[in-house]
Amino acid sequence: MMKLWGGRFRKDTNKMVEDFTASIYFDCRLAEEDITGSIAHAQMLAKTGIITREESAEIIRGLQEIRREIREGVFEYRVELEDIHMHIEKRLIEKIGATGGKLHTARSRNDQVALDMHMYVKKEIIETVDLIARLQGALIALAEKNLEVIIPGYTHLQRAQPVLISHHLMAYFCMLERDAQRFRENYKRADIMPLGAGALAGTSFPIDREYVAELLGFENIYDNSMDAVSDRDYLLEFLSNASLLMMHLSRFCEDLILWSSSEFQFIEMDDAFCTGSSIMPQKKNPDVAELVRGKTGRVYGSLLALLTIMKSLPLTYNKDMQEDKEGLFDTVDTIQCCLEVMAPMVESIQVNGEKTRKAVEEDYSAATDLADYLVKKGMPFREAHEVIGKLVAYCLEQGKLLKEVSQKELKSFSEFFDEGALLWLNPEKGVDSRNIRGGTSSEQVRRFLQKAKSQQRENTGLLTK
C-alpha cells in the first residue's frame, strides 16, 4: 500500500518496521479527539478561504460518517496505516475522493497528535476529579456514621494517642483534596492549543488559530511552535499527580488492610469487596485494597518511563515521543478503576466500636494527657514527661494499665496529681481536649466535615463549571 507520506521513497516499508513503528494498537482510543479536532480544522480552513465552504462541508460530512463507523465498531484498522490520524485521513479520501486530501492543509501529524493528546488529557482530568469527589463523599459518609468512635492513633506503628476514627478518615480526605487541586491545576497546562504549529515552524497559510481554539474550547494557545509540538510537560504533570494520588490510595489501603486483620479487628470489610482462599476455608482476604496498593507501582513506572524518554530529546518532535501514550493510557485506566472500586468499598465498611474502645483503654496512650495535666498544674513539661515515663514503667512492672492506677499511686509519683487527674484516663476526655483547629475533638471534626462537604461538591461535576 502506498503511504500517504511515501512520495520520496523507492521501497516499501519492511513489514517488521510497520509492526514495530505502528501505534494504532493503542492510539485508536484518540479517534473521537482526532475527528473533533479535524472538524474544527476544516471549519477554520473554510473560514480563512484556504478551502471552499463546499469542500469543508463535504469533509465534515465524511468525518461524521467515519465517527459513526468507529462508534458502531465497523471501522477497519490496518497496521500499515500506522496511527489513528492516517486511518481517518485514508478513510476520508476513500469516502469523498481527492477533497479529503485537502484536510491536512496547514497542519502536520506533529501538531495534530499534540492536539489530540491535549483534548484527551483535559477530558480525563475532569473524569478523574469527579471520581476523586466520589471517594471523598464515601469518606465523609463513613466518618459521619462513626463520628464518635475512638481508635488508637499511631506513630512508628506503635499506639501513640487516641483519636476519632472520623478524624483519621478525614486525613485521607485532605490528601485527596490536594490531589484534586493538583489535577485542576494540571488542567490549565493541558488547556493550551498546539494546532497551527505545523511540524515545528508554523505554517505559511493564513490560518486562524484563535478561531480553532474557540471551537474546541481551549483557553490558551501555544506561543511558540517548537514548544507546541515538543511539550509533554502536561503529560508528566498528569503522571506525577497520578503517582501522588496512588500513593495516598495505597497508604489508605494499608490502613484498611491492617484494621481488618485479626490482630486489629477495627473494621469489617464487606464480603463483596473481599475474596477467599483456594485452600483455607476460613480466609477472607482484602484483595481489592491489596491490589490498589500493588497497582501504585505501575503508575510510578509510567512516570519514570516518560521522564526518561524526554530527558535528552533535542527539539522538536522525535519518534521516541510515541512512547508517551501507552503509559498515560494505562495510568488513566488504573487510577480511574481504583477510584471507582474504592468509593463503594469504603461506603460498605463496618467499624467495630467495641474493639476500638478496648484498644484505646488497654494501652498507655493517655500518657501525654497526664503529662499535659501536670504542666497545666505548673510543672515544666520535661519534668512532667519524666514523671509520666516513670509511671508507665511502674505500670509495666506491675502488669497494670493506666486506667487501673489509683489516686494513691498517682500521688506517689507527684503531689501535683489530685482527684481530677483520673478523669484524664478517659479517652473521650483526651480527645475532646484537643479542641484547636485541625485537632481531633468532636467539635473540630464536625466543623471540618462541613468544610469537607463544600470541597467535595466543588470537585463534583467539574465539566459543567
PyMOL commands that set and color helices and strands:
alter all, ss='L'
color gray80, all
select helices_A, chain A and resi 6-8+15-21+24-47+53-72+79-81+84-102+109-145+165-190+209-216+225-230+233-259+271-273+287-310+319-347+353-361+367-376+381-398+402-404+407-413+419-425+427-433+442-459+462-464
alter helices_A, ss='H'
color red, helices_A
select strands_A, chain A and resi 150-155+158-164+192-193+220-221+267-268+350-351
alter strands_A, ss='S'
color yellow, strands_A
deselect
rebuild
show_as cartoon
